[in-house]
Amino acid sequence: MNRARPLGLLILCAVALTLVAPGCRRTRDEVHVVDSSTTQWTWAADLTDVDDDDTYLWTSTLANVVRAEIKADNFSGLVHLRIYDGAGVEILDEEVVGVESHFRDNYFSSPGVAGDWTIRIQLENVTGKLRVIID
């Protein structure tokens, strides 16, 4: 065989290591939208030392004020939740900071309109079980 194959394998390993290395301190189990109907959206995660910024699209028939519930167990870190209604207007902007805490808090939005909503969840150094319900 020629020498290009081992060199190519070495380069491939180096590239893979650089892609994986920044995420070594971060684990995320089962981050997903648990339930999504036109009147309720639920996201849940079991996180360990996670920094992330995710945006979700949700077609909602809700109009007017909505409730966002954030529930956490063994939570530490910062969660920043933003909701934009069907017109693209920001109707909720909340930050939650915790240190080894358990809580369930409700936040209420400004009036919004039905349509395609955007939900943005930013996580900074988050550990714990976290759930967000919007209805």
Rosetta constraint file for C-alpha pairs under 8 A:
AtomPair CA 1 CA 5 HARMONIC 7.66 0.50
AtomPair CA 3 CA 7 HARMONIC 6.52 0.50
AtomPair CA 4 CA 8 HARMONIC 5.93 0.50
AtomPair CA 5 CA 9 HARMONIC 6.20 0.50
AtomPair CA 6 CA 10 HARMONIC 6.13 0.50
AtomPair CA 7 CA 11 HARMONIC 6.23 0.50
AtomPair CA 8 CA 12 HARMONIC 6.12 0.50
AtomPair CA 9 CA 13 HARMONIC 6.15 0.50
AtomPair CA 10 CA 14 HARMONIC 6.22 0.50
AtomPair CA 11 CA 15 HARMONIC 6.18 0.50
AtomPair CA 12 CA 16 HARMONIC 6.16 0.50
AtomPair CA 13 CA 17 HARMONIC 6.08 0.50
AtomPair CA 14 CA 18 HARMONIC 6.33 0.50
AtomPair CA 15 CA 19 HARMONIC 6.33 0.50
AtomPair CA 16 CA 20 HARMONIC 6.14 0.50
AtomPair CA 17 CA 21 HARMONIC 5.62 0.50
AtomPair CA 18 CA 22 HARMONIC 7.14 0.50
AtomPair CA 19 CA 23 HARMONIC 7.84 0.50
AtomPair CA 20 CA 24 HARMONIC 6.46 0.50
AtomPair CA 23 CA 27 HARMONIC 7.67 0.50
AtomPair CA 25 CA 49 HARMONIC 6.70 0.50
AtomPair CA 25 CA 50 HARMONIC 7.88 0.50
AtomPair CA 26 CA 48 HARMONIC 6.04 0.50
AtomPair CA 26 CA 49 HARMONIC 5.33 0.50
AtomPair CA 26 CA 50 HARMONIC 5.12 0.50
AtomPair CA 26 CA 51 HARMONIC 7.59 0.50
AtomPair CA 27 CA 47 HARMONIC 6.28 0.50
AtomPair CA 27 CA 48 HARMONIC 5.32 0.50
AtomPair CA 27 CA 49 HARMONIC 6.95 0.50
AtomPair CA 27 CA 50 HARMONIC 6.63 0.50
AtomPair CA 28 CA 45 HARMONIC 7.25 0.50
AtomPair CA 28 CA 46 HARMONIC 6.31 0.50
AtomPair CA 28 CA 47 HARMONIC 4.91 0.50
AtomPair CA 28 CA 48 HARMONIC 6.41 0.50
AtomPair CA 28 CA 50 HARMONIC 7.19 0.50
AtomPair CA 29 CA 45 HARMONIC 6.43 0.50
AtomPair CA 29 CA 46 HARMONIC 5.38 0.50
AtomPair CA 29 CA 47 HARMONIC 6.40 0.50
AtomPair CA 30 CA 44 HARMONIC 7.55 0.50
AtomPair CA 30 CA 45 HARMONIC 5.77 0.50
AtomPair CA 30 CA 46 HARMONIC 6.72 0.50
AtomPair CA 31 CA 43 HARMONIC 7.36 0.50
AtomPair CA 31 CA 44 HARMONIC 5.91 0.50
AtomPair CA 31 CA 45 HARMONIC 4.49 0.50
AtomPair CA 31 CA 46 HARMONIC 7.08 0.50
AtomPair CA 32 CA 43 HARMONIC 5.76 0.50
AtomPair CA 32 CA 44 HARMONIC 6.02 0.50
AtomPair CA 32 CA 45 HARMONIC 6.88 0.50
AtomPair CA 33 CA 41 HARMONIC 7.33 0.50
AtomPair CA 33 CA 42 HARMONIC 5.62 0.50
AtomPair CA 33 CA 43 HARMONIC 4.36 0.50
AtomPair CA 33 CA 44 HARMONIC 6.61 0.50
AtomPair CA 34 CA 41 HARMONIC 7.83 0.50
AtomPair CA 34 CA 42 HARMONIC 5.40 0.50
AtomPair CA 34 CA 43 HARMONIC 5.53 0.50
AtomPair CA 34 CA 44 HARMONIC 6.55 0.50
AtomPair CA 35 CA 40 HARMONIC 7.25 0.50
AtomPair CA 35 CA 41 HARMONIC 5.70 0.50
AtomPair CA 35 CA 42 HARMONIC 5.09 0.50
AtomPair CA 35 CA 43 HARMONIC 7.35 0.50
AtomPair CA 36 CA 40 HARMONIC 5.86 0.50
AtomPair CA 36 CA 41 HARMONIC 4.55 0.50
AtomPair CA 36 CA 42 HARMONIC 6.39 0.50
AtomPair CA 36 CA 58 HARMONIC 7.68 0.50
AtomPair CA 37 CA 41 HARMONIC 6.41 0.50
AtomPair CA 37 CA 60 HARMONIC 7.59 0.50
AtomPair CA 38 CA 58 HARMONIC 7.84 0.50
AtomPair CA 38 CA 59 HARMONIC 6.06 0.50
AtomPair CA 38 CA 60 HARMONIC 4.40 0.50
AtomPair CA 38 CA 61 HARMONIC 5.39 0.50
AtomPair CA 38 CA 62 HARMONIC 7.29 0.50
AtomPair CA 39 CA 60 HARMONIC 5.93 0.50
AtomPair CA 39 CA 61 HARMONIC 6.09 0.50
AtomPair CA 39 CA 62 HARMONIC 5.87 0.50
AtomPair CA 39 CA 135 HARMONIC 5.81 0.50
AtomPair CA 40 CA 60 HARMONIC 7.91 0.50
AtomPair CA 40 CA 133 HARMONIC 7.10 0.50
AtomPair CA 40 CA 134 HARMONIC 5.60 0.50
AtomPair CA 40 CA 135 HARMONIC 4.55 0.50
AtomPair CA 41 CA 58 HARMONIC 7.65 0.50
AtomPair CA 41 CA 133 HARMONIC 5.74 0.50
AtomPair CA 41 CA 134 HARMONIC 5.14 0.50
AtomPair CA 41 CA 135 HARMONIC 6.66 0.50
AtomPair CA 42 CA 131 HARMONIC 7.20 0.50
AtomPair CA 42 CA 132 HARMONIC 5.64 0.50
AtomPair CA 42 CA 133 HARMONIC 4.44 0.50
AtomPair CA 42 CA 134 HARMONIC 6.42 0.50
AtomPair CA 43 CA 131 HARMONIC 5.65 0.50
AtomPair CA 43 CA 132 HARMONIC 5.18 0.50
AtomPair CA 43 CA 133 HARMONIC 6.57 0.50
AtomPair CA 44 CA 129 HARMONIC 7.58 0.50
AtomPair CA 44 CA 130 HARMONIC 5.71 0.50
AtomPair CA 44 CA 131 HARMONIC 4.32 0.50
AtomPair CA 44 CA 132 HARMONIC 6.45 0.50
AtomPair CA 45 CA 129 HARMONIC 5.80 0.50
AtomPair CA 45 CA 130 HARMONIC 5.34 0.50
AtomPair CA 45 CA 131 HARMONIC 6.50 0.50
AtomPair CA 46 CA 127 HARMONIC 7.60 0.50
AtomPair CA 46 CA 128 HARMONIC 5.77 0.50
AtomPair CA 46 CA 129 HARMONIC 4.38 0.50
AtomPair CA 46 CA 130 HARMONIC 6.38 0.50
AtomPair CA 47 CA 126 HARMONIC 6.52 0.50
AtomPair CA 47 CA 127 HARMONIC 4.92 0.50
AtomPair CA 47 CA 128 HARMONIC 5.26 0.50
AtomPair CA 47 CA 129 HARMONIC 6.25 0.50
AtomPair CA 47 CA 130 HARMONIC 7.71 0.50
AtomPair CA 48 CA 126 HARMONIC 6.40 0.50
AtomPair CA 48 CA 127 HARMONIC 4.31 0.50
AtomPair CA 48 CA 128 HARMONIC 6.45 0.50
AtomPair CA 49 CA 125 HARMONIC 4.80 0.50
AtomPair CA 49 CA 126 HARMONIC 5.00 0.50
AtomPair CA 49 CA 127 HARMONIC 5.00 0.50
AtomPair CA 50 CA 123 HARMONIC 6.56 0.50
AtomPair CA 50 CA 124 HARMONIC 6.39 0.50
AtomPair CA 50 CA 125 HARMONIC 5.00 0.50
AtomPair CA 50 CA 126 HARMONIC 4.98 0.50
AtomPair CA 50 CA 127 HARMONIC 6.66 0.50
AtomPair CA 51 CA 122 HARMONIC 7.62 0.50
AtomPair CA 51 CA 123 HARMONIC 5.02 0.50
AtomPair CA 51 CA 124 HARMONIC 4.50 0.50
AtomPair CA 51 CA 125 HARMONIC 5.26 0.50
AtomPair CA 51 CA 126 HARMONIC 6.70 0.50
AtomPair CA 52 CA 122 HARMONIC 5.71 0.50
AtomPair CA 52 CA 123 HARMONIC 4.98 0.50
AtomPair CA 52 CA 124 HARMONIC 6.73 0.50
AtomPair CA 53 CA 120 HARMONIC 7.24 0.50
AtomPair CA 53 CA 121 HARMONIC 5.90 0.50
AtomPair CA 53 CA 122 HARMONIC 4.28 0.50
AtomPair CA 53 CA 123 HARMONIC 6.22 0.50
AtomPair CA 54 CA 120 HARMONIC 5.76 0.50
AtomPair CA 54 CA 121 HARMONIC 5.39 0.50
AtomPair CA 54 CA 122 HARMONIC 6.34 0.50
AtomPair CA 55 CA 118 HARMONIC 6.77 0.50
AtomPair CA 55 CA 119 HARMONIC 5.64 0.50
AtomPair CA 55 CA 120 HARMONIC 4.36 0.50
AtomPair CA 55 CA 121 HARMONIC 6.41 0.50
AtomPair CA 56 CA 118 HARMONIC 5.71 0.50
AtomPair CA 56 CA 119 HARMONIC 5.08 0.50
AtomPair CA 56 CA 120 HARMONIC 6.34 0.50
AtomPair CA 57 CA 116 HARMONIC 6.62 0.50
AtomPair CA 57 CA 117 HARMONIC 5.73 0.50
AtomPair CA 57 CA 118 HARMONIC 4.75 0.50
AtomPair CA 57 CA 119 HARMONIC 6.37 0.50
AtomPair CA 58 CA 116 HARMONIC 5.59 0.50
AtomPair CA 58 CA 117 HARMONIC 5.04 0.50
AtomPair CA 58 CA 118 HARMONIC 6.27 0.50
AtomPair CA 58 CA 119 HARMONIC 7.50 0.50
AtomPair CA 59 CA 114 HARMONIC 7.82 0.50
AtomPair CA 59 CA 115 HARMONIC 5.53 0.50
AtomPair CA 59 CA 116 HARMONIC 4.33 0.50
AtomPair CA 59 CA 117 HARMONIC 5.94 0.50
AtomPair CA 60 CA 86 HARMONIC 7.85 0.50
AtomPair CA 60 CA 114 HARMONIC 5.54 0.50
AtomPair CA 60 CA 115 HARMONIC 5.38 0.50
AtomPair CA 60 CA 116 HARMONIC 6.21 0.50
AtomPair CA 60 CA 117 HARMONIC 6.61 0.50
AtomPair CA 61 CA 114 HARMONIC 4.74 0.50
AtomPair CA 61 CA 115 HARMONIC 6.30 0.50
AtomPair CA 62 CA 66 HARMONIC 7.50 0.50
AtomPair CA 62 CA 112 HARMONIC 7.96 0.50
AtomPair CA 62 CA 113 HARMONIC 6.85 0.50
AtomPair CA 62 CA 114 HARMONIC 5.11 0.50
AtomPair CA 62 CA 135 HARMONIC 7.75 0.50
AtomPair CA 63 CA 111 HARMONIC 7.08 0.50
AtomPair CA 63 CA 112 HARMONIC 5.40 0.50
AtomPair CA 63 CA 113 HARMONIC 4.51 0.50
AtomPair CA 63 CA 114 HARMONIC 5.00 0.50
AtomPair CA 64 CA 110 HARMONIC 7.40 0.50
AtomPair CA 64 CA 111 HARMONIC 4.11 0.50
AtomPair CA 64 CA 112 HARMONIC 4.75 0.50
AtomPair CA 64 CA 113 HARMONIC 6.23 0.50
AtomPair CA 65 CA 108 HARMONIC 6.60 0.50
AtomPair CA 65 CA 109 HARMONIC 5.34 0.50
AtomPair CA 65 CA 110 HARMONIC 5.64 0.50
AtomPair CA 65 CA 111 HARMONIC 4.47 0.50
AtomPair CA 65 CA 112 HARMONIC 6.27 0.50
AtomPair CA 66 CA 108 HARMONIC 5.77 0.50
AtomPair CA 66 CA 109 HARMONIC 5.45 0.50
AtomPair CA 66 CA 110 HARMONIC 7.75 0.50
AtomPair CA 66 CA 111 HARMONIC 7.57 0.50
AtomPair CA 66 CA 112 HARMONIC 7.99 0.50
AtomPair CA 66 CA 134 HARMONIC 6.89 0.50
AtomPair CA 66 CA 135 HARMONIC 5.67 0.50
AtomPair CA 67 CA 106 HARMONIC 6.51 0.50
AtomPair CA 67 CA 107 HARMONIC 5.70 0.50
AtomPair CA 67 CA 108 HARMONIC 4.66 0.50
AtomPair CA 67 CA 109 HARMONIC 6.50 0.50
AtomPair CA 67 CA 133 HARMONIC 7.96 0.50
AtomPair CA 67 CA 134 HARMONIC 5.70 0.50
AtomPair CA 67 CA 135 HARMONIC 5.45 0.50
AtomPair CA 68 CA 106 HARMONIC 5.69 0.50
AtomPair CA 68 CA 107 HARMONIC 5.11 0.50
AtomPair CA 68 CA 108 HARMONIC 6.25 0.50
AtomPair CA 68 CA 109 HARMONIC 7.74 0.50
AtomPair CA 68 CA 132 HARMONIC 6.84 0.50
AtomPair CA 68 CA 133 HARMONIC 5.60 0.50
AtomPair CA 68 CA 134 HARMONIC 4.45 0.50
AtomPair CA 68 CA 135 HARMONIC 6.65 0.50
AtomPair CA 69 CA 104 HARMONIC 6.90 0.50
AtomPair CA 69 CA 105 HARMONIC 5.67 0.50
AtomPair CA 69 CA 106 HARMONIC 4.44 0.50
AtomPair CA 69 CA 107 HARMONIC 6.30 0.50
AtomPair CA 69 CA 131 HARMONIC 7.91 0.50
AtomPair CA 69 CA 132 HARMONIC 5.61 0.50
AtomPair CA 69 CA 133 HARMONIC 5.08 0.50
AtomPair CA 69 CA 134 HARMONIC 6.44 0.50
AtomPair CA 70 CA 103 HARMONIC 7.95 0.50
AtomPair CA 70 CA 104 HARMONIC 5.70 0.50
AtomPair CA 70 CA 105 HARMONIC 5.46 0.50
AtomPair CA 70 CA 106 HARMONIC 6.52 0.50
AtomPair CA 70 CA 130 HARMONIC 7.29 0.50
AtomPair CA 70 CA 131 HARMONIC 5.76 0.50
AtomPair CA 70 CA 132 HARMONIC 4.68 0.50
AtomPair CA 70 CA 133 HARMONIC 6.66 0.50
AtomPair CA 71 CA 102 HARMONIC 7.66 0.50
AtomPair CA 71 CA 103 HARMONIC 5.70 0.50
AtomPair CA 71 CA 104 HARMONIC 4.24 0.50
AtomPair CA 71 CA 105 HARMONIC 6.52 0.50
AtomPair CA 71 CA 130 HARMONIC 5.83 0.50
AtomPair CA 71 CA 131 HARMONIC 5.16 0.50
AtomPair CA 71 CA 132 HARMONIC 6.53 0.50
AtomPair CA 72 CA 101 HARMONIC 7.38 0.50
AtomPair CA 72 CA 102 HARMONIC 5.38 0.50
AtomPair CA 72 CA 103 HARMONIC 5.44 0.50
AtomPair CA 72 CA 104 HARMONIC 6.50 0.50
AtomPair CA 72 CA 128 HARMONIC 6.91 0.50
AtomPair CA 72 CA 129 HARMONIC 5.54 0.50
AtomPair CA 72 CA 130 HARMONIC 4.55 0.50
AtomPair CA 72 CA 131 HARMONIC 6.43 0.50
AtomPair CA 73 CA 100 HARMONIC 8.00 0.50
AtomPair CA 73 CA 101 HARMONIC 6.47 0.50
AtomPair CA 73 CA 102 HARMONIC 4.54 0.50
AtomPair CA 73 CA 103 HARMONIC 6.85 0.50
AtomPair CA 73 CA 128 HARMONIC 5.82 0.50
AtomPair CA 73 CA 129 HARMONIC 5.14 0.50
AtomPair CA 73 CA 130 HARMONIC 6.69 0.50
AtomPair CA 74 CA 100 HARMONIC 4.93 0.50
AtomPair CA 74 CA 101 HARMONIC 5.27 0.50
AtomPair CA 74 CA 102 HARMONIC 5.74 0.50
AtomPair CA 74 CA 127 HARMONIC 7.37 0.50
AtomPair CA 74 CA 128 HARMONIC 4.95 0.50
AtomPair CA 74 CA 129 HARMONIC 6.70 0.50
AtomPair CA 75 CA 98 HARMONIC 5.90 0.50
AtomPair CA 75 CA 99 HARMONIC 6.23 0.50
AtomPair CA 75 CA 100 HARMONIC 4.95 0.50
AtomPair CA 75 CA 101 HARMONIC 5.06 0.50
AtomPair CA 75 CA 102 HARMONIC 6.38 0.50
AtomPair CA 75 CA 126 HARMONIC 7.10 0.50
AtomPair CA 75 CA 127 HARMONIC 5.59 0.50
AtomPair CA 75 CA 128 HARMONIC 4.41 0.50
AtomPair CA 75 CA 129 HARMONIC 6.64 0.50
AtomPair CA 75 CA 130 HARMONIC 7.47 0.50
AtomPair CA 76 CA 97 HARMONIC 7.00 0.50
AtomPair CA 76 CA 98 HARMONIC 4.49 0.50
AtomPair CA 76 CA 99 HARMONIC 4.22 0.50
AtomPair CA 76 CA 100 HARMONIC 5.11 0.50
AtomPair CA 76 CA 101 HARMONIC 6.68 0.50
AtomPair CA 76 CA 125 HARMONIC 7.53 0.50
AtomPair CA 76 CA 126 HARMONIC 5.59 0.50
AtomPair CA 76 CA 127 HARMONIC 5.38 0.50
AtomPair CA 76 CA 128 HARMONIC 6.68 0.50
AtomPair CA 77 CA 97 HARMONIC 5.73 0.50
AtomPair CA 77 CA 98 HARMONIC 5.51 0.50
AtomPair CA 77 CA 99 HARMONIC 6.62 0.50
AtomPair CA 77 CA 123 HARMONIC 7.52 0.50
AtomPair CA 77 CA 124 HARMONIC 5.81 0.50
AtomPair CA 77 CA 125 HARMONIC 4.98 0.50
AtomPair CA 77 CA 126 HARMONIC 4.25 0.50
AtomPair CA 77 CA 127 HARMONIC 6.53 0.50
AtomPair CA 78 CA 95 HARMONIC 6.93 0.50
AtomPair CA 78 CA 96 HARMONIC 5.64 0.50
AtomPair CA 78 CA 97 HARMONIC 4.50 0.50
AtomPair CA 78 CA 98 HARMONIC 6.62 0.50
AtomPair CA 78 CA 123 HARMONIC 5.88 0.50
AtomPair CA 78 CA 124 HARMONIC 5.07 0.50
AtomPair CA 78 CA 125 HARMONIC 6.74 0.50
AtomPair CA 78 CA 126 HARMONIC 6.20 0.50
AtomPair CA 79 CA 95 HARMONIC 5.61 0.50
AtomPair CA 79 CA 96 HARMONIC 5.16 0.50
AtomPair CA 79 CA 97 HARMONIC 6.55 0.50
AtomPair CA 79 CA 121 HARMONIC 6.95 0.50
AtomPair CA 79 CA 122 HARMONIC 5.73 0.50
AtomPair CA 79 CA 123 HARMONIC 4.86 0.50
AtomPair CA 79 CA 124 HARMONIC 6.57 0.50
AtomPair CA 79 CA 126 HARMONIC 7.45 0.50
AtomPair CA 80 CA 93 HARMONIC 7.37 0.50
AtomPair CA 80 CA 94 HARMONIC 5.78 0.50
AtomPair CA 80 CA 95 HARMONIC 4.35 0.50
AtomPair CA 80 CA 96 HARMONIC 6.45 0.50
AtomPair CA 80 CA 120 HARMONIC 7.92 0.50
AtomPair CA 80 CA 121 HARMONIC 5.80 0.50
AtomPair CA 80 CA 122 HARMONIC 4.98 0.50
AtomPair CA 80 CA 123 HARMONIC 6.57 0.50
AtomPair CA 81 CA 92 HARMONIC 7.50 0.50
AtomPair CA 81 CA 93 HARMONIC 5.85 0.50
AtomPair CA 81 CA 94 HARMONIC 5.31 0.50
AtomPair CA 81 CA 95 HARMONIC 6.31 0.50
AtomPair CA 81 CA 119 HARMONIC 7.41 0.50
AtomPair CA 81 CA 120 HARMONIC 5.86 0.50
AtomPair CA 81 CA 121 HARMONIC 4.86 0.50
AtomPair CA 81 CA 122 HARMONIC 6.57 0.50
AtomPair CA 82 CA 90 HARMONIC 7.08 0.50
AtomPair CA 82 CA 91 HARMONIC 7.68 0.50
AtomPair CA 82 CA 92 HARMONIC 5.36 0.50
AtomPair CA 82 CA 93 HARMONIC 4.54 0.50
AtomPair CA 82 CA 94 HARMONIC 6.54 0.50
AtomPair CA 82 CA 119 HARMONIC 5.91 0.50
AtomPair CA 82 CA 120 HARMONIC 5.12 0.50
AtomPair CA 82 CA 121 HARMONIC 6.65 0.50
AtomPair CA 83 CA 90 HARMONIC 5.78 0.50
AtomPair CA 83 CA 91 HARMONIC 5.78 0.50
AtomPair CA 83 CA 92 HARMONIC 5.06 0.50
AtomPair CA 83 CA 93 HARMONIC 6.77 0.50
AtomPair CA 83 CA 117 HARMONIC 7.24 0.50
AtomPair CA 83 CA 118 HARMONIC 5.88 0.50
AtomPair CA 83 CA 119 HARMONIC 4.70 0.50
AtomPair CA 83 CA 120 HARMONIC 6.42 0.50
AtomPair CA 84 CA 88 HARMONIC 5.23 0.50
AtomPair CA 84 CA 89 HARMONIC 5.09 0.50
AtomPair CA 84 CA 90 HARMONIC 4.20 0.50
AtomPair CA 84 CA 91 HARMONIC 5.62 0.50
AtomPair CA 84 CA 92 HARMONIC 7.16 0.50
AtomPair CA 84 CA 117 HARMONIC 5.57 0.50
AtomPair CA 84 CA 118 HARMONIC 5.04 0.50
AtomPair CA 84 CA 119 HARMONIC 6.45 0.50
AtomPair CA 85 CA 89 HARMONIC 5.51 0.50
AtomPair CA 85 CA 90 HARMONIC 6.54 0.50
AtomPair CA 85 CA 91 HARMONIC 6.56 0.50
AtomPair CA 85 CA 112 HARMONIC 5.48 0.50
AtomPair CA 85 CA 113 HARMONIC 5.75 0.50
AtomPair CA 85 CA 114 HARMONIC 6.72 0.50
AtomPair CA 85 CA 115 HARMONIC 7.00 0.50
AtomPair CA 85 CA 116 HARMONIC 6.92 0.50
AtomPair CA 85 CA 117 HARMONIC 4.66 0.50
AtomPair CA 85 CA 118 HARMONIC 6.70 0.50
AtomPair CA 86 CA 112 HARMONIC 7.40 0.50
AtomPair CA 86 CA 113 HARMONIC 5.43 0.50
AtomPair CA 86 CA 114 HARMONIC 5.17 0.50
AtomPair CA 86 CA 115 HARMONIC 4.01 0.50
AtomPair CA 86 CA 116 HARMONIC 4.67 0.50
AtomPair CA 86 CA 117 HARMONIC 4.94 0.50
AtomPair CA 86 CA 118 HARMONIC 7.96 0.50
AtomPair CA 87 CA 112 HARMONIC 7.97 0.50
AtomPair CA 87 CA 113 HARMONIC 6.59 0.50
AtomPair CA 87 CA 114 HARMONIC 8.00 0.50
AtomPair CA 87 CA 115 HARMONIC 7.33 0.50
AtomPair CA 87 CA 116 HARMONIC 7.91 0.50
AtomPair CA 87 CA 117 HARMONIC 7.99 0.50
AtomPair CA 88 CA 117 HARMONIC 7.18 0.50
AtomPair CA 88 CA 118 HARMONIC 7.62 0.50
AtomPair CA 89 CA 112 HARMONIC 7.62 0.50
AtomPair CA 91 CA 109 HARMONIC 5.26 0.50
AtomPair CA 91 CA 110 HARMONIC 4.86 0.50
AtomPair CA 91 CA 111 HARMONIC 6.74 0.50
AtomPair CA 91 CA 112 HARMONIC 6.37 0.50
AtomPair CA 92 CA 108 HARMONIC 7.32 0.50
AtomPair CA 92 CA 109 HARMONIC 4.83 0.50
AtomPair CA 92 CA 110 HARMONIC 6.56 0.50
AtomPair CA 94 CA 107 HARMONIC 7.78 0.50
